[in-house]
Amino acid sequence: MFRDRDLALRALGMLLPGAAGERLSDHLTGVLGGARARHAAAIAGAAAAELLGDPSAGTEVTRRWVAARALDDLDACRAWAHLGPVCGDAAIEGRQHLPAPGPAVFASFHLSGGLAIFEVLRGQGFSPTFLLAPAPVHEGRYARVLRAVRLGHLARVLARPFIETGPGVRHELERHLDAGGTVVALLDVPEDAILLRDRATVPLFGRTARLPVGLLRLALARGLPVVPFDARVVHGRRSVRFHPQAAASEPADVLRALLGTMEGVVRERPWDWHAWLELDALLAPRDR
């Protein structure tokens, strides 16, 4: 969504204290994006209002979604450049929902502010890695730079920064879990983004989605806890929130439980969900 010139704005925001950099990003991102940013925000807002059945949510998404995406990128740049508080110092909510350190799965959606999860888990005694999807074929320079920034940060702070999806992924996941590791995964992945065959058809916001379920199947087979989480950055401060573990006997039912939690998070902060422009790929058409 952002252009190469937005890299200069991210760099400028990095040089300011947390809250000041956030305000700069909030005020200037939309101005720099011009008509293109306003058009994207309007489409996202209309999609939110329809999907959530809430005009006020659509208004908030129109007003805040572009800035939230920019803030997420700024947060990654700050972490990569060692500027400001480290991600591991994020406030933690729902600590009582954490299992004992060891093999586990932590699941969320593509939401702004989530980078802190890795260092927070490491600080709690876990050894996390990330299930990484391939980069889009036609990814622009801005997206390539921010992807490199995020992966560079993870390479510095994690023993195993990521496991790529594709052939052999199950074997690599099993090796990581056998070594006592945990896996962080994002669930809101359209079929055309990752060619994974093990998917379940589940309801999401009253629509139908086919989402990856292989990692959840592996977790069930091993009796591992599956914990939903979300995170945010507000006024330069990061926080991570853990929710009650998703418990069920079938992978699709575990996925449904996770989606119920994440639907609540999206309704709470709809401007932080990244997927508003990808709903046609993520969800089947609404029944009429």
PyMOL commands that set and color helices and strands:
alter all, ss='L'
color gray80, all
select helices_A, chain A and resi 6-14+18-52+55-80+87-89+95-97+114-123+141-157+169-178+214-222+251-268+270-272+274-282
alter helices_A, ss='H'
color red, helices_A
select strands_A, chain A and resi 91-93+104-108+128-132+162-164+182-186+199-204+207-212+226-234+237-242
alter strands_A, ss='S'
color yellow, strands_A
deselect
rebuild
show_as cartoon
